[in-house]
Amino acid sequence: MNNIIEIKNLSKSYEDNEVLKDINFSVNKGEVVCIIGSSGSGKSTLLRCINLLENINGGKILYKGKDILQNDSHHYRTKLGMVFQQFNLFNNYNVLENCTIGPLKVIKKSQDNARNIALKYLEVVGMDSYIEYMPKYLSGGQKQRVAIARALSMEPDVILFDEPTSALDPEMVGEVLKVMRKLADTGLTMLIVTHEMDFAREVADKIVFMDNGIIKEEGSPKQIFNSPKEKRTREFLRRILH
């Protein structure tokens, strides 16, 4: 498999607080990588650094082998989709408009092309019958499915998910995870910060366990969940699984 994203010696600090320390890992084409760990371990900050929503203090982010901080970062960002915890839909646009605004404004698709792409992905997430709805009339699960369709409508190489179910009521979590499983089955490259351990075990190709701003351990779901090497990984899984 080919690396799409490679992180080398990445560090991030807020004043004197070093929240990411010498991070190294890669995401291959078609791979589903789940990042797990306690709250405050640096998972979401890492995702925001990868998407250039945060400035990094050291290290490199390589996209298809090129250092994006030394190249066209705008082009790189168009190749990443992002799904946030809090949906981040535009409340003054309807469902279809939320999914076409990026392709129209950022990658200059034609109106017809942007609409057709958006309709395709709204159908994938089961929201194609809601295209005229404003976000305020949608449930949390519906909003998150629209947010996923919006990310897909940019036709990115990778989609980053930042705890996409954490703001949802329990009965809505399943509908979003079902969509994400479906996307994983299509071969979409996905980098997911999640607290849903059963989902990570079933869907991920690789698990990355973070603790206190560092990657403590990474491996296959079978290795991480059945025979973790690090004491801290064992403690975390014992606490969260029981």
LOLUM-129039 format. One record per atom (N, C-alpha, C): x, y, z. Coordinates in pm, whole numbers, padded with zeros to 5 digits. Example, Ala and Ser with C-alpha at 12.3 -4.5 7.8 and 13.67 -1.06 7.14 Angstrom:
<recs>
px / py / pz
01319 / -00569 / 00780
01230 / -00450 / 00780
01320 / -00330 / 00780
01285 / -00225 / 00708
01367 / -00106 / 00714
01290 / 00003 / 00787
</recs>
This chain:
<recs>
px / py / pz
00084 / -00120 / 00000
00000 / 00000 / 00000
00087 / 00125 / 00000
00032 / 00231 / -00058
00106 / 00357 / -00067
00064 / 00451 / 00045
00162 / 00518 / 00104
00131 / 00621 / 00203
00059 / 00737 / 00136
-00054 / 00779 / 00192
-00115 / 00904 / 00151
-00068 / 01015 / 00244
-00074 / 00987 / 00375
-00027 / 01084 / 00474
00079 / 01018 / 00560
00189 / 01088 / 00581
00294 / 01040 / 00671
00331 / 01154 / 00766
00328 / 01123 / 00895
00360 / 01220 / 00999
00499 / 01188 / 01053
00586 / 01286 / 01055
00723 / 01264 / 01102
00759 / 01363 / 01212
00785 / 01310 / 01331
00838 / 01389 / 01444
00754 / 01514 / 01473
00622 / 01500 / 01461
00535 / 01616 / 01479
00523 / 01653 / 01626
00532 / 01782 / 01655
00512 / 01831 / 01791
00422 / 01954 / 01788
00348 / 01974 / 01897
00256 / 02087 / 01908
00251 / 02132 / 02054
00267 / 02261 / 02075
00260 / 02318 / 02209
00167 / 02438 / 02211
00103 / 02457 / 02325
00032 / 02582 / 02355
00109 / 02648 / 02468
00188 / 02750 / 02432
00279 / 02815 / 02527
00370 / 02708 / 02588
00364 / 02685 / 02719
00455 / 02588 / 02782
00397 / 02447 / 02787
00276 / 02430 / 02736
00210 / 02300 / 02744
00232 / 02222 / 02614
00315 / 02121 / 02619
00344 / 02038 / 02500
00238 / 01929 / 02490
00148 / 01944 / 02392
00034 / 01851 / 02384
00059 / 01736 / 02287
00151 / 01752 / 02192
00191 / 01644 / 02102
00343 / 01638 / 02101
00397 / 01515 / 02118
00541 / 01499 / 02135
00594 / 01394 / 02038
00666 / 01437 / 01937
00738 / 01346 / 01848
00647 / 01237 / 01792
00540 / 01280 / 01724
00441 / 01187 / 01668
00490 / 01135 / 01533
00487 / 01003 / 01517
00525 / 00938 / 01391
00424 / 00829 / 01357
00356 / 00842 / 01244
00273 / 00732 / 01192
00231 / 00766 / 01050
00170 / 00670 / 00983
00130 / 00692 / 00844
-00009 / 00635 / 00820
-00072 / 00686 / 00714
-00202 / 00637 / 00669
-00186 / 00596 / 00524
-00218 / 00471 / 00494
-00205 / 00419 / 00359
-00337 / 00430 / 00282
-00327 / 00429 / 00152
-00445 / 00436 / 00067
-00539 / 00319 / 00098
-00667 / 00352 / 00120
-00766 / 00249 / 00147
-00768 / 00199 / 00289
-00688 / 00257 / 00376
-00676 / 00211 / 00513
-00771 / 00287 / 00605
-00825 / 00216 / 00704
-00902 / 00280 / 00811
-00817 / 00275 / 00938
-00779 / 00393 / 00986
-00697 / 00406 / 01106
-00781 / 00469 / 01216
-00793 / 00401 / 01329
-00866 / 00456 / 01444
-00768 / 00497 / 01552
-00783 / 00621 / 01599
-00700 / 00672 / 01707
-00782 / 00669 / 01835
-00731 / 00599 / 01936
-00803 / 00587 / 02062
-00715 / 00639 / 02175
-00777 / 00662 / 02291
-00704 / 00712 / 02406
-00796 / 00795 / 02494
-00750 / 00826 / 02614
-00830 / 00904 / 02708
-00852 / 01046 / 02658
-00954 / 01112 / 02712
-00973 / 01254 / 02684
-00849 / 01331 / 02729
-00806 / 01425 / 02645
-00687 / 01503 / 02678
-00556 / 01439 / 02637
-00563 / 01326 / 02566
-00439 / 01257 / 02525
-00377 / 01316 / 02399
-00450 / 01408 / 02331
-00396 / 01473 / 02212
-00455 / 01426 / 02082
-00554 / 01339 / 02087
-00611 / 01280 / 01966
-00669 / 01385 / 01871
-00758 / 01468 / 01924
-00824 / 01568 / 01839
-00726 / 01675 / 01793
-00632 / 01711 / 01879
-00530 / 01808 / 01838
-00448 / 01754 / 01722
-00414 / 01625 / 01726
-00340 / 01564 / 01617
-00418 / 01573 / 01487
-00548 / 01543 / 01491
-00630 / 01551 / 01371
-00633 / 01694 / 01317
-00645 / 01791 / 01407
-00650 / 01932 / 01366
-00516 / 01979 / 01308
-00407 / 01923 / 01357
-00276 / 01955 / 01299
-00263 / 01896 / 01159
-00309 / 01772 / 01142
-00302 / 01706 / 01011
-00382 / 01786 / 00908
-00494 / 01842 / 00952
-00581 / 01918 / 00861
-00542 / 02066 / 00853
-00431 / 02103 / 00918
-00378 / 02239 / 00919
-00474 / 02340 / 00983
-00562 / 02290 / 01070
-00645 / 02380 / 01150
-00566 / 02433 / 01270
-00454 / 02368 / 01300
-00361 / 02414 / 01403
-00222 / 02424 / 01339
-00145 / 02523 / 01381
-00005 / 02530 / 01340
00077 / 02431 / 01421
00172 / 02365 / 01356
00258 / 02272 / 01430
00388 / 02344 / 01468
00450 / 02294 / 01574
00575 / 02355 / 01622
00699 / 02285 / 01567
00683 / 02161 / 01527
00798 / 02089 / 01473
00753 / 01965 / 01399
00841 / 01915 / 01313
00811 / 01794 / 01238
00756 / 01821 / 01099
00714 / 01715 / 01034
00667 / 01724 / 00895
00536 / 01649 / 00878
00455 / 01700 / 00785
00337 / 01629 / 00737
00358 / 01606 / 00588
00370 / 01481 / 00547
00392 / 01448 / 00407
00260 / 01399 / 00345
00226 / 01454 / 00229
00110 / 01410 / 00153
00160 / 01354 / 00021
00142 / 01223 / 00004
00195 / 01153 / -00114
00344 / 01182 / -00132
00416 / 01184 / -00019
00561 / 01200 / -00021
00611 / 01343 / -00021
00522 / 01441 / -00034
00565 / 01582 / -00038
00535 / 01651 / 00094
00629 / 01728 / 00143
00612 / 01806 / 00265
00513 / 01919 / 00238
00393 / 01908 / 00295
00289 / 02004 / 00259
00317 / 02143 / 00315
00398 / 02153 / 00417
00430 / 02286 / 00471
00527 / 02360 / 00379
00592 / 02287 / 00290
00683 / 02348 / 00193
00621 / 02357 / 00053
00497 / 02309 / 00039
00433 / 02305 / -00093
00297 / 02374 / -00086
00207 / 02333 / -00173
00076 / 02398 / -00184
-00019 / 02344 / -00078
-00027 / 02411 / 00035
-00111 / 02363 / 00144
-00260 / 02376 / 00110
-00297 / 02473 / 00025
-00437 / 02487 / -00015
-00483 / 02362 / -00091
-00402 / 02316 / -00186
-00435 / 02195 / -00262
-00448 / 02077 / -00168
-00356 / 02064 / -00072
-00359 / 01955 / 00025
-00490 / 01955 / 00103
-00533 / 02072 / 00147
-00654 / 02078 / 00229
-00779 / 02042 / 00149
-00778 / 02065 / 00018
-00892 / 02023 / -00063
-00899 / 01872 / -00076
-00789 / 01803 / -00046
-00783 / 01657 / -00057
-00819 / 01587 / 00074
-00848 / 01666 / 00179
-00888 / 01612 / 00308
-01031 / 01653 / 00338
-01115 / 01557 / 00373
-01246 / 01589 / 00427
-01240 / 01586 / 00578
-01324 / 01666 / 00643
-01322 / 01670 / 00790
-01466 / 01664 / 00841
-01489 / 01572 / 00934
-01619 / 01560 / 01001
-01596 / 01588 / 01149
-01663 / 01690 / 01201
-01640 / 01739 / 01336
-01738 / 01679 / 01436
-01705 / 01693 / 01566
-01794 / 01646 / 01671
-01929 / 01717 / 01664
-01925 / 01848 / 01641
-02046 / 01931 / 01652
-02108 / 01965 / 01516
-02082 / 01880 / 01416
-02144 / 01888 / 01283
-02095 / 02007 / 01200
-02097 / 02129 / 01258
-02049 / 02250 / 01190
-02118 / 02275 / 01056
-02247 / 02243 / 01049
-02324 / 02277 / 00929
-02351 / 02427 / 00926
-02374 / 02479 / 00806
-02412 / 02620 / 00790
-02563 / 02630 / 00813
-02603 / 02693 / 00922
-02744 / 02694 / 00962
-02833 / 02774 / 00867
-02773 / 02863 / 00790
-02853 / 02945 / 00697
-02863 / 02882 / 00557
-02807 / 02762 / 00540
-02818 / 02689 / 00413
-02894 / 02559 / 00435
-02968 / 02517 / 00333
-03035 / 02387 / 00347
-02936 / 02273 / 00326
-02986 / 02150 / 00335
-02899 / 02032 / 00329
-02819 / 02027 / 00199
-02887 / 02046 / 00087
-02818 / 02039 / -00042
-02714 / 02150 / -00055
-02750 / 02271 / -00013
-02657 / 02384 / -00021
-02534 / 02362 / 00066
-02553 / 02300 / 00182
-02440 / 02267 / 00269
-02340 / 02177 / 00197
-02392 / 02090 / 00110
-02305 / 01994 / 00043
-02248 / 02044 / -00089
-02304 / 02153 / -00143
-02253 / 02206 / -00270
-02161 / 02326 / -00252
-02167 / 02392 / -00138
-02092 / 02518 / -00124
-01941 / 02496 / -00136
-01889 / 02386 / -00079
-01745 / 02359 / -00088
-01701 / 02333 / -00231
-01765 / 02237 / -00301
-01728 / 02213 / -00441
-01741 / 02337 / -00529
-01842 / 02421 / -00504
-01862 / 02542 / -00585
-01754 / 02647 / -00556
-01731 / 02674 / -00429
-01645 / 02786 / -00390
-01497 / 02749 / -00388
-01467 / 02627 / -00345
-01326 / 02590 / -00321
-01262 / 02524 / -00442
-01333 / 02427 / -00501
-01272 / 02357 / -00616
-01341 / 02392 / -00748
-01428 / 02495 / -00743
-01483 / 02558 / -00865
-01555 / 02460 / -00957
-01633 / 02369 / -00898
-01718 / 02282 / -00978
-01832 / 02365 / -01038
-01888 / 02317 / -01148
-02007 / 02382 / -01202
-02127 / 02353 / -01111
-02230 / 02435 / -01124
-02350 / 02417 / -01040
-02409 / 02277 / -01058
-02424 / 02233 / -01183
-02483 / 02102 / -01210
-02395 / 01989 / -01155
-02265 / 02002 / -01176
-02172 / 01899 / -01130
-02173 / 01890 / -00977
-02168 / 02006 / -00911
-02169 / 02008 / -00765
-02299 / 01948 / -00711
-02409 / 01980 / -00774
-02540 / 01927 / -00731
-02545 / 01775 / -00747
-02500 / 01726 / -00862
-02505 / 01582 / -00888
-02418 / 01504 / -00790
-02299 / 01557 / -00762
-02209 / 01492 / -00666
-02271 / 01492 / -00526
-02327 / 01606 / -00486
-02389 / 01616 / -00353
-02506 / 01519 / -00340
-02590 / 01512 / -00444
-02705 / 01421 / -00439
-02660 / 01275 / -00429
-02551 / 01243 / -00499
-02499 / 01106 / -00492
-02460 / 01070 / -00348
-02389 / 01160 / -00282
-02341 / 01128 / -00148
-02450 / 01143 / -00042
-02546 / 01231 / -00064
-02660 / 01237 / 00028
-02740 / 01107 / 00021
-02747 / 01047 / -00097
-02812 / 00916 / -00109
-02732 / 00809 / -00035
-02599 / 00815 / -00045
-02513 / 00718 / 00024
-02539 / 00719 / 00175
-02557 / 00839 / 00232
-02575 / 00850 / 00378
-02723 / 00847 / 00418
-02812 / 00828 / 00320
-02954 / 00816 / 00351
-03025 / 00947 / 00379
-02973 / 01057 / 00323
-03031 / 01189 / 00350
-03079 / 01259 / 00222
-03095 / 01184 / 00113
-03132 / 01245 / -00015
-03276 / 01296 / -00018
-03360 / 01249 / 00074
-03499 / 01298 / 00078
-03513 / 01422 / 00166
-03401 / 01473 / 00219
-03403 / 01589 / 00308
-03334 / 01711 / 00247
-03318 / 01715 / 00115
-03230 / 01817 / 00057
-03280 / 01960 / 00081
-03411 / 01978 / 00099
-03466 / 02113 / 00119
-03467 / 02154 / 00267
-03437 / 02061 / 00357
-03446 / 02089 / 00501
-03334 / 02181 / 00547
-03368 / 02270 / 00641
-03268 / 02349 / 00709
-03215 / 02268 / 00828
-03089 / 02287 / 00866
-03030 / 02206 / 00974
-03110 / 02206 / 01104
-03180 / 02316 / 01136
-03250 / 02322 / 01265
-03364 / 02221 / 01274
-03407 / 02167 / 01160
-03515 / 02069 / 01161
-03465 / 01925 / 01160
-03335 / 01906 / 01170
-03276 / 01772 / 01166
-03234 / 01727 / 01305
-03237 / 01596 / 01326
-03183 / 01538 / 01450
-03031 / 01542 / 01445
-02969 / 01516 / 01559
-02822 / 01513 / 01562
-02763 / 01411 / 01467
-02823 / 01293 / 01463
-02773 / 01188 / 01372
-02787 / 01228 / 01227
-02900 / 01294 / 01195
-02920 / 01341 / 01057
-02819 / 01450 / 01021
-02795 / 01542 / 01114
-02696 / 01647 / 01089
-02559 / 01587 / 01063
-02521 / 01486 / 01140
-02389 / 01428 / 01121
-02379 / 01352 / 00990
-02488 / 01290 / 00948
-02487 / 01223 / 00818
-02476 / 01325 / 00704
-02540 / 01440 / 00719
-02523 / 01547 / 00620
-02378 / 01597 / 00621
-02320 / 01609 / 00741
-02180 / 01653 / 00750
-02086 / 01555 / 00680
-02117 / 01426 / 00690
-02036 / 01325 / 00620
-02053 / 01340 / 00469
-02178 / 01359 / 00424
-02203 / 01380 / 00280
-02132 / 01505 / 00231
-02132 / 01610 / 00314
-02063 / 01734 / 00275
-01913 / 01708 / 00256
-01853 / 01632 / 00348
-01710 / 01599 / 00334
-01686 / 01515 / 00209
-01773 / 01418 / 00184
-01758 / 01332 / 00066
-01775 / 01410 / -00064
-01856 / 01516 / -00061
-01883 / 01593 / -00183
-01761 / 01667 / -00235
-01659 / 01682 / -00151
-01532 / 01739 / -00197
-01446 / 01634 / -00266
-01495 / 01508 / -00267
-01424 / 01394 / -00327
-01278 / 01388 / -00281
-01258 / 01383 / -00149
-01123 / 01387 / -00094
-01051 / 01252 / -00104
-00920 / 01257 / -00084
-00842 / 01133 / -00076
-00858 / 01067 / 00061
-00878 / 01148 / 00164
-00887 / 01099 / 00302
-00997 / 01177 / 00372
-01074 / 01108 / 00458
-01167 / 01179 / 00545
-01122 / 01160 / 00690
-01113 / 01272 / 00762
-01079 / 01273 / 00903
-01209 / 01288 / 00983
-01227 / 01201 / 01081
-01345 / 01205 / 01167
-01299 / 01234 / 01309
-01346 / 01344 / 01367
-01308 / 01381 / 01503
-01422 / 01347 / 01599
-01416 / 01226 / 01657
-01519 / 01179 / 01750
-01659 / 01210 / 01696
-01694 / 01153 / 01581
-01817 / 01193 / 01512
-01945 / 01154 / 01584
-01937 / 01069 / 01686
-02060 / 01029 / 01757
-02068 / 01086 / 01898
-01969 / 01163 / 01941
-01963 / 01204 / 02082
-02072 / 01303 / 02120
-02127 / 01378 / 02023
-02231 / 01476 / 02054
-02371 / 01420 / 02031
-02382 / 01290 / 02003
-02511 / 01231 / 01967
-02575 / 01159 / 02084
-02709 / 01158 / 02085
-02780 / 01072 / 02178
-02750 / 00927 / 02144
-02751 / 00838 / 02245
-02713 / 00698 / 02221
-02786 / 00631 / 02105
-02917 / 00659 / 02087
-02991 / 00591 / 01981
-02952 / 00641 / 01842
-02885 / 00756 / 01836
-02842 / 00810 / 01706
-02701 / 00767 / 01668
-02626 / 00714 / 01764
-02488 / 00674 / 01737
-02484 / 00565 / 01630
-02576 / 00469 / 01642
-02576 / 00354 / 01551
-02594 / 00393 / 01406
-02681 / 00494 / 01378
-02707 / 00530 / 01239
-02584 / 00593 / 01174
-02505 / 00667 / 01253
-02382 / 00728 / 01200
-02274 / 00623 / 01181
-02259 / 00533 / 01278
-02158 / 00427 / 01265
-02191 / 00334 / 01148
-02320 / 00313 / 01122
-02360 / 00229 / 01007
-02311 / 00291 / 00876
-02326 / 00424 / 00864
-02278 / 00493 / 00744
-02126 / 00481 / 00734
-02056 / 00496 / 00846
-01910 / 00489 / 00844
-01861 / 00348 / 00809
-01931 / 00247 / 00857
-01896 / 00109 / 00818
-01912 / 00090 / 00667
-02021 / 00144 / 00616
-02050 / 00135 / 00472
-01938 / 00201 / 00391
-01893 / 00318 / 00437
-01786 / 00389 / 00367
-01654 / 00310 / 00375
-01627 / 00252 / 00491
-01505 / 00172 / 00506
-01505 / 00055 / 00408
-01622 / -00004 / 00386
-01634 / -00118 / 00294
-01608 / -00079 / 00148
-01622 / 00052 / 00117
-01597 / 00096 / -00021
-01449 / 00120 / -00048
-01365 / 00110 / 00056
-01222 / 00135 / 00038
-01180 / 00279 / 00059
-01270 / 00361 / 00115
-01236 / 00500 / 00146
-01127 / 00504 / 00254
-01031 / 00592 / 00235
-00926 / 00610 / 00336
-00981 / 00698 / 00448
-00974 / 00647 / 00572
-01038 / 00713 / 00684
-00944 / 00716 / 00805
-00938 / 00833 / 00869
-00862 / 00851 / 00993
-00962 / 00898 / 01098
-00984 / 00815 / 01201
-01098 / 00835 / 01290
-01052 / 00841 / 01436
-01082 / 00953 / 01501
-01069 / 00961 / 01646
-01201 / 00915 / 01705
-01199 / 00811 / 01790
-01325 / 00755 / 01839
-01312 / 00697 / 01978
-01425 / 00699 / 02051
-01438 / 00627 / 02178
-01520 / 00499 / 02160
-01562 / 00472 / 02037
-01645 / 00353 / 02009
-01553 / 00233 / 01985
-01526 / 00159 / 02091
-01426 / 00052 / 02083
-01472 / -00064 / 01996
-01601 / -00100 / 02003
-01649 / -00210 / 01920
-01637 / -00175 / 01772
-01669 / -00050 / 01738
-01655 / -00003 / 01601
-01508 / -00010 / 01557
-01418 / 00040 / 01642
-01275 / 00038 / 01608
-01226 / -00104 / 01587
-01269 / -00194 / 01673
-01226 / -00334 / 01663
-01273 / -00397 / 01532
-01396 / -00364 / 01491
-01456 / -00427 / 01373
-01405 / -00367 / 01241
-01385 / -00235 / 01239
-01368 / -00164 / 01111
-01223 / -00128 / 01081
-01144 / -00101 / 01185
-01008 / -00048 / 01163
-00914 / -00152 / 01103
-00825 / -00104 / 01019
-00709 / -00183 / 00976
-00595 / -00166 / 01075
-00591 / -00047 / 01136
-00483 / -00016 / 01231
-00540 / 00068 / 01345
-00493 / 00037 / 01467
-00530 / 00114 / 01586
-00407 / 00188 / 01634
-00426 / 00317 / 01664
-00320 / 00398 / 01724
-00368 / 00439 / 01864
-00293 / 00400 / 01967
-00329 / 00437 / 02104
-00241 / 00552 / 02151
-00306 / 00663 / 02187
-00233 / 00780 / 02234
-00251 / 00800 / 02384
-00146 / 00848 / 02448
-00150 / 00876 / 02591
-00056 / 00993 / 02621
-00112 / 01098 / 02681
-00029 / 01211 / 02724
00055 / 01270 / 02611
-00008 / 01281 / 02492
00058 / 01348 / 02381
00156 / 01266 / 02300
00165 / 01136 / 02329
00254 / 01050 / 02250
00177 / 00927 / 02201
00229 / 00865 / 02096
00174 / 00737 / 02052
00241 / 00627 / 02134
00163 / 00567 / 02222
00216 / 00462 / 02308
00229 / 00329 / 02235
00133 / 00304 / 02145
00131 / 00174 / 02078
00045 / 00181 / 01954
00082 / 00108 / 01852
-00004 / 00093 / 01735
00008 / -00047 / 01682
-00101 / -00095 / 01621
-00101 / -00230 / 01568
-00239 / -00264 / 01513
-00257 / -00388 / 01476
-00386 / -00433 / 01426
-00487 / -00435 / 01541
-00617 / -00430 / 01511
-00716 / -00441 / 01618
-00698 / -00568 / 01702
-00668 / -00678 / 01636
-00649 / -00804 / 01710
-00535 / -00792 / 01810
-00424 / -00733 / 01765
-00308 / -00719 / 01855
-00337 / -00622 / 01969
-00394 / -00507 / 01937
-00417 / -00404 / 02038
-00521 / -00449 / 02140
-00631 / -00508 / 02093
-00740 / -00543 / 02184
-00716 / -00676 / 02256
-00646 / -00768 / 02192
-00628 / -00900 / 02253
-00497 / -00917 / 02328
-00392 / -00851 / 02280
-00262 / -00868 / 02348
-00178 / -00741 / 02339
-00228 / -00631 / 02401
-00150 / -00506 / 02398
-00017 / -00523 / 02470
00086 / -00459 / 02415
00220 / -00475 / 02471
00246 / -00380 / 02587
00184 / -00260 / 02580
00215 / -00156 / 02678
00119 / -00163 / 02797
00174 / -00144 / 02915
00092 / -00144 / 03037
-00017 / -00038 / 03029
00017 / 00081 / 02979
-00080 / 00190 / 02973
-00195 / 00155 / 02879
-00167 / 00086 / 02769
-00273 / 00042 / 02678
-00366 / -00056 / 02749
-00307 / -00149 / 02821
-00388 / -00249 / 02895
-00478 / -00181 / 02997
-00423 / -00082 / 03068
-00502 / -00010 / 03170
-00619 / 00064 / 03106
-00592 / 00131 / 02995
-00696 / 00208 / 02927
-00809 / 00115 / 02879
-00771 / 00006 / 02813
-00872 / -00086 / 02759
-00950 / -00154 / 02870
-00883 / -00189 / 02978
-00952 / -00252 / 03091
-01057 / -00157 / 03147
-01022 / -00029 / 03158
-01115 / 00068 / 03214
-01232 / 00096 / 03119
-01204 / 00111 / 02992
-01309 / 00154 / 02898
-01397 / 00038 / 02853
-01343 / -00083 / 02854
-01421 / -00198 / 02808
-01503 / -00262 / 02920
-01471 / -00227 / 03044
-01543 / -00285 / 03158
-01602 / -00177 / 03245
</recs>
